[in-house]
């Protein structure tokens, strides 16, 4: 993760994660779809290592569908050379519209991760469920990265 937003005093353009990535496999809820009226779903990810954004992108193949696709914007913070903290910030719906400047792109801001975590804890306690004690939130550990992957 060296170079992610200048992490480790390395220039962002030297970060190996930067660029567009085709999703070979994912079980993420925002990228798994059954074929429907929207057509086939094509998922990929754009990573901006200088600004610190992961953008999960989904495009639909049916030209008749009102929904062309959507983008999920996730802010990444490098915690170490291999660990990344993720904060989901907003969703953009890309719509086909006769008035694209008004209704073509709809942006839905997402609440801060701490608020969502606290709401989840409240409901878990109220329902008698198990409360996740972690304050860390979403993230990942980079295990392996080479020129072919």
C-alpha positions as CSV (number, residue, x, y, z in Angstrom):
1,X,0.0,0.0,0.0
2,X,3.0,2.2,-0.2
3,X,2.1,5.4,-2.1
4,X,-1.6,5.3,-1.3
5,X,-2.3,9.0,-0.7
6,X,1.5,9.4,-0.1
7,X,1.6,6.6,2.5
8,X,5.2,5.8,3.5
9,X,6.5,9.0,1.9
10,X,6.1,7.3,-1.5
11,X,4.6,9.2,-4.4
12,X,1.0,8.2,-5.3
13,X,1.8,7.3,-8.9
14,X,4.2,4.6,-7.6
15,X,1.3,2.8,-5.8
16,X,0.7,-0.6,-7.3
17,X,-3.1,-0.4,-6.6
18,X,-3.8,2.6,-8.8
19,X,-5.8,2.1,-12.0
20,X,-8.8,0.2,-13.3
21,X,-9.2,-3.4,-12.2
22,X,-11.5,-6.0,-13.7
23,X,-13.4,-8.0,-11.0
24,X,-12.6,-11.6,-11.6
25,X,-14.4,-12.7,-8.4
26,X,-16.4,-10.9,-5.7
27,X,-19.0,-11.7,-3.2
28,X,-19.7,-8.0,-2.5
29,X,-23.4,-7.2,-2.4
30,X,-22.9,-4.2,-4.7
31,X,-21.4,-6.3,-7.5
32,X,-23.4,-9.5,-7.6
33,X,-26.6,-9.6,-9.7
34,X,-28.9,-12.1,-11.3
35,X,-29.7,-11.4,-14.9
36,X,-32.9,-9.3,-15.1
37,X,-34.5,-6.4,-16.9
38,X,-31.3,-4.4,-16.6
39,X,-29.4,-7.1,-18.6
40,X,-26.0,-8.4,-17.8
41,X,-24.0,-6.6,-15.1
42,X,-20.3,-5.7,-15.8
43,X,-18.4,-4.9,-12.6
44,X,-15.0,-3.3,-12.3
45,X,-13.1,-1.1,-9.9
46,X,-11.3,2.2,-10.4
47,X,-8.7,3.1,-7.8
48,X,-7.3,6.6,-7.4
49,X,-4.2,6.3,-5.2
50,X,-3.5,10.0,-5.1
51,X,-7.0,11.0,-3.9
52,X,-7.6,7.7,-1.9
53,X,-10.7,6.5,-3.6
54,X,-11.9,3.0,-4.5
55,X,-14.9,3.3,-6.9
56,X,-16.9,0.1,-7.3
57,X,-18.5,0.4,-10.8
58,X,-21.4,-1.6,-12.2
59,X,-22.7,-1.1,-15.7
60,X,-25.8,-2.8,-17.1
61,X,-26.1,-4.0,-20.8
62,X,-29.8,-3.4,-21.5
63,X,-30.1,-0.1,-23.4
64,X,-33.8,0.1,-22.6
65,X,-33.2,0.0,-18.8
66,X,-33.6,3.3,-16.9
67,X,-30.6,2.4,-14.8
68,X,-27.3,2.4,-16.8
69,X,-25.3,1.5,-13.8
70,X,-24.0,2.9,-10.5
71,X,-20.8,3.8,-8.6
72,X,-20.1,3.2,-5.0
73,X,-17.4,5.6,-3.7
74,X,-15.2,4.2,-0.9
75,X,-12.5,6.2,0.8
76,X,-9.4,4.2,1.7
77,X,-6.9,5.0,4.5
78,X,-3.6,3.0,4.6
79,X,-3.1,1.8,8.2
80,X,0.1,-0.1,7.4
81,X,2.0,-1.5,4.4
82,X,-0.7,-4.2,4.1
83,X,-3.8,-3.0,5.9
84,X,-6.5,-0.6,4.5
85,X,-9.4,0.9,6.3
86,X,-12.5,1.6,4.2
87,X,-15.2,4.2,4.6
88,X,-18.2,4.0,2.3
89,X,-19.1,7.7,1.3
90,X,-21.6,7.9,-1.5
91,X,-23.5,6.1,-4.2
92,X,-24.1,7.5,-7.7
93,X,-27.0,6.1,-9.8
94,X,-26.4,6.6,-13.5
95,X,-29.8,6.9,-15.2
96,X,-31.1,7.2,-18.7
97,X,-33.3,10.3,-18.7
98,X,-34.8,12.7,-21.2
99,X,-33.5,15.4,-18.8
100,X,-30.0,14.1,-18.1
101,X,-28.8,17.3,-16.4
102,X,-31.6,17.0,-13.9
103,X,-32.1,13.3,-13.5
104,X,-29.2,11.6,-15.2
105,X,-27.0,11.2,-12.1
106,X,-28.5,10.9,-8.7
107,X,-26.0,11.0,-5.8
108,X,-26.9,9.5,-2.4
109,X,-24.5,10.4,0.4
110,X,-23.9,7.7,3.0
111,X,-23.8,8.4,6.7
112,X,-20.5,8.3,8.6
113,X,-19.3,4.8,9.4
114,X,-19.2,5.5,13.1
115,X,-22.9,6.4,13.1
116,X,-23.8,3.2,11.2
117,X,-21.7,1.1,13.6
118,X,-23.4,2.7,16.7
119,X,-26.9,2.1,15.2
120,X,-26.0,-1.5,14.5
121,X,-24.8,-2.0,18.1
122,X,-28.0,-0.4,19.4
123,X,-30.2,-2.7,17.4
124,X,-28.1,-5.8,18.2
125,X,-28.4,-5.1,21.9
126,X,-32.1,-4.3,21.6
127,X,-32.7,-7.6,19.8
128,X,-30.6,-9.6,22.2
129,X,-28.0,-10.3,19.5
130,X,-24.2,-10.4,19.6
131,X,-22.5,-6.9,19.4
132,X,-19.4,-6.6,17.4
133,X,-16.8,-4.9,19.7
134,X,-14.6,-3.7,16.9
135,X,-14.3,0.1,16.2
136,X,-12.2,-0.5,13.1
137,X,-15.0,-1.0,10.6
138,X,-14.6,-2.2,7.0
139,X,-11.2,-2.9,5.5
140,X,-8.8,-5.4,4.0
141,X,-5.4,-6.9,4.3
142,X,-3.4,-7.0,1.1
143,X,-1.9,-10.5,0.9
144,X,-0.4,-10.6,-2.6
145,X,0.0,-8.3,-5.6
146,X,2.1,-8.9,-8.8
147,X,2.2,-7.6,-12.4
148,X,-0.2,-10.3,-13.6
149,X,-3.0,-9.9,-11.0
